[in-house]
Amino acid sequence: MTSDLPLFGQAIRRTFTAAGRARRTELIVYVVVSQLLCAVVLGVTGFFLEGEPIAWLRFAATWLATIPLFALSTRRLHDFGQSGKWTVLLWLVAARNMGLDLALRIGGWETRALIEAPLSYVDWLLFLPFAWLYIALLIVPGKKGSNRFGPDPHDDPRPERETAGPGSPEPAA
């Protein structure tokens, strides 16, 4: 797994780039590492903050970790030859969750319950396609070789590097 950690940095660098393809490993590494980082940050700050400040920090950390997932999911869909338009399911679920989280932070449980009550009747309409898409992103292998979205990410085992780092070759002059 440590050899795959540069994929986390690649996912961060390409946060607003939907072009190209992404391997399953890149998505899995991003999800695992981002959640571990959130847990560590929230665990450490939990010693210094409590109440509303930690709740807002939890809200911010969760949503900051979610932002790269949209472009990463699009690139992942591209890897098995599908349009990135399927990520609209992710946008809908994220918007629903963010709205409910904001309602909780701003208005309390009563406000959230008032908004969530009518949504509970249609949540399953979002959940089933979302669950299918999420599972597909994690387990469906990409198409071998190039496709209309770019070259196979397995052709070059090293992630793209925009800046030099330890152990990387010197750029040609």
Buried (B, 14 or more C-beta within 10 A) or exposed (E): EEEBEBBBBBBBBBEEEBEBBBBBBBBBBBBEBBEEBBEEEBEEBEEEBEEEEBBEBBBEBBBEBBEBBBBBBBBBBBBBEBEBEBBEBBEBBBEBEBBBBBBBBEEEEEBBBEBBEEEEEEEEEBEEBBEEBBEBBEEBEBBEEEBEBEEBBBEEEEBEBEEEEEEEEEEEE
